């Protein structure tokens, strides 16, 4: 298995793409490294990793903006392309993302831990995702999200794939849902 783990910055805002009826989020991560060449000169090289997150992940777009620093993990794939700028063939790396974390951000729209409906404390992979099996066990399925709580009692929705919606559920929203279910 070819696994990619990269820390870098987004080169542009992530984009939602719909192709052959399938939705995904596409973005590129730049990883730069500095070194000293044999003549003692400081050099910097940048590698670009093309990343794809499958499925409807519109809730992530607001965070995946140009310059955002991320840690991405996923299945890797090499590809060859023609570079018009360099006028030669180049090799690149694609990452089909399994996990993404924002790093270096000062505000956290989603907490580090959530409490499942069973009372179990669940770690949130920084900002976005919990284990999908836990989300499914809590009742998340197609068209229905599970509700998890922070340790302080704030509610967040989680999809069947474990993606945490960064928008907290306000008490009045929860009450209207409860009243609809009762009525």
C-alpha positions as CSV (number, residue, x, y, z in Angstrom):
1,X,0.0,0.0,0.0
2,X,1.3,3.5,-0.9
3,X,0.4,5.9,1.9
4,X,0.9,9.6,1.8
5,X,1.4,11.7,5.0
6,X,2.1,15.4,4.2
7,X,2.1,18.6,6.1
8,X,1.9,21.7,4.0
9,X,-0.1,24.7,2.9
10,X,-2.9,24.9,0.4
11,X,-1.8,26.7,-2.8
12,X,-5.4,27.9,-3.6
13,X,-8.9,27.5,-2.1
14,X,-10.3,24.0,-2.3
15,X,-13.0,23.4,-4.9
16,X,-16.0,21.2,-5.0
17,X,-16.0,19.1,-8.2
18,X,-18.9,17.0,-9.6
19,X,-17.7,14.5,-12.3
20,X,-19.9,11.7,-13.7
21,X,-22.4,12.3,-10.9
22,X,-19.7,11.9,-8.1
23,X,-18.9,14.7,-5.8
24,X,-15.5,15.4,-4.3
25,X,-13.3,18.2,-2.9
26,X,-10.1,18.9,-4.8
27,X,-7.1,20.9,-3.6
28,X,-3.3,21.0,-3.8
29,X,-0.9,21.0,-0.8
30,X,2.6,22.5,-1.1
31,X,5.3,20.9,1.0
32,X,8.6,22.9,1.1
33,X,11.9,21.8,2.4
34,X,15.1,23.8,2.8
35,X,18.6,22.6,2.4
36,X,22.2,23.7,1.7
37,X,23.7,22.6,-1.6
38,X,27.3,21.5,-2.1
39,X,28.4,25.1,-2.7
40,X,26.9,26.2,0.7
41,X,23.9,28.0,-0.8
42,X,20.6,27.9,0.9
43,X,18.0,26.2,-1.4
44,X,14.3,25.6,-1.1
45,X,12.3,23.0,-3.0
46,X,8.5,22.7,-3.1
47,X,6.6,19.5,-3.8
48,X,2.9,19.8,-4.8
49,X,0.5,17.0,-3.7
50,X,-2.9,16.9,-5.5
51,X,-5.5,15.9,-2.9
52,X,-9.1,14.6,-3.3
53,X,-11.7,14.0,-0.6
54,X,-14.6,11.9,-1.9
55,X,-18.2,12.7,-1.2
56,X,-20.1,15.8,-0.4
57,X,-17.9,17.7,2.0
58,X,-19.2,21.2,1.5
59,X,-18.7,21.9,5.3
60,X,-15.0,21.6,4.8
61,X,-14.7,24.3,2.0
62,X,-14.8,27.2,4.5
63,X,-11.6,25.9,6.2
64,X,-9.7,24.7,3.1
65,X,-8.6,28.1,1.9
66,X,-5.4,29.3,0.3
67,X,-2.5,29.3,2.8
68,X,-4.3,27.0,5.3
69,X,-1.8,24.6,6.9
70,X,-3.0,21.0,6.9
71,X,-1.8,17.5,7.7
72,X,-3.2,15.1,5.2
73,X,-3.1,11.3,5.2
74,X,-4.4,9.0,2.5
75,X,-3.8,6.5,-0.3
76,X,-1.1,7.7,-2.7
77,X,-0.9,7.4,-6.4
78,X,1.8,8.6,-8.8
79,X,1.0,10.2,-12.1
80,X,2.9,11.6,-15.1
81,X,2.0,14.9,-16.7
82,X,3.3,17.4,-19.2
83,X,4.6,20.7,-17.8
84,X,4.0,23.5,-20.3
85,X,6.1,25.8,-18.1
86,X,9.1,23.5,-18.0
87,X,8.5,21.9,-21.4
88,X,9.0,18.4,-20.2
89,X,7.3,15.4,-18.6
90,X,7.0,15.5,-14.8
91,X,5.9,13.0,-12.2
92,X,3.5,13.9,-9.4
93,X,1.7,12.4,-6.4
94,X,-2.0,12.3,-5.7
95,X,-3.5,11.7,-2.3
96,X,-7.0,10.2,-1.9
97,X,-7.6,11.7,1.6
98,X,-8.7,9.4,4.5
99,X,-7.9,12.0,7.1
100,X,-7.3,15.8,7.2
101,X,-6.4,18.1,10.1
102,X,-6.0,21.8,10.1
103,X,-2.8,22.7,12.0
104,X,-1.6,26.1,13.1
105,X,-5.0,27.6,13.4
106,X,-5.9,29.7,16.4
107,X,-9.7,29.1,16.6
108,X,-11.3,25.7,16.8
109,X,-14.8,25.5,15.3
110,X,-15.1,21.9,16.5
111,X,-13.9,20.7,19.9
112,X,-11.1,18.2,20.4
113,X,-13.5,15.7,22.1
114,X,-17.1,14.8,21.8
115,X,-19.3,12.6,23.9
116,X,-21.3,9.9,22.1
117,X,-25.0,9.2,22.9
118,X,-23.7,6.2,25.0
119,X,-21.5,8.6,27.1
120,X,-18.2,7.5,25.6
121,X,-15.5,10.2,25.2
122,X,-14.5,10.4,21.5
123,X,-11.3,12.1,20.2
124,X,-12.0,14.3,17.2
125,X,-9.2,14.2,14.6
126,X,-8.5,17.9,14.8
127,X,-11.5,19.8,13.5
128,X,-13.2,17.3,11.3
129,X,-13.6,13.6,11.9
130,X,-14.2,10.8,14.4
131,X,-14.1,7.1,13.7
132,X,-16.9,6.4,11.2
133,X,-17.9,3.1,13.0
134,X,-18.6,5.1,16.1
135,X,-20.7,7.6,14.1
136,X,-22.7,4.7,12.6
137,X,-23.1,3.0,16.0
138,X,-24.6,6.3,17.3
139,X,-27.3,6.3,14.5
140,X,-25.7,8.2,11.7
141,X,-26.7,6.9,8.3
142,X,-27.6,8.2,4.8
143,X,-29.7,11.3,5.2
144,X,-29.5,11.3,9.0
145,X,-26.7,12.6,11.2
146,X,-25.9,11.6,14.7
147,X,-25.8,14.2,17.5
148,X,-22.7,14.2,19.8
149,X,-22.0,16.5,22.7
150,X,-19.0,18.3,23.9
151,X,-17.9,17.9,27.5
152,X,-19.8,21.2,28.2
153,X,-23.0,19.9,26.6
154,X,-22.8,21.8,23.2
155,X,-24.2,19.6,20.4
156,X,-22.6,18.9,17.0
157,X,-23.8,16.7,14.1
158,X,-21.7,13.9,12.8
159,X,-22.3,12.2,9.4
160,X,-22.2,8.4,8.8
161,X,-18.6,8.9,7.5
162,X,-17.6,10.5,10.8
163,X,-17.3,14.1,9.5
164,X,-18.1,16.6,12.2
165,X,-20.2,19.6,11.1
166,X,-18.3,22.7,12.4
167,X,-21.6,24.4,13.1
168,X,-22.8,23.8,16.6
169,X,-26.5,23.0,17.1
170,X,-28.2,25.9,18.8
171,X,-30.6,25.0,21.6
172,X,-33.6,26.4,19.7
173,X,-32.8,24.2,16.7
174,X,-32.7,21.2,18.9
175,X,-36.0,22.1,20.6
176,X,-37.8,22.5,17.2
177,X,-36.5,19.1,16.1
178,X,-37.7,17.5,19.3
179,X,-41.1,19.2,18.9
180,X,-41.4,17.9,15.3
181,X,-40.6,14.4,16.4
182,X,-43.2,14.6,19.2
183,X,-45.9,16.2,16.9
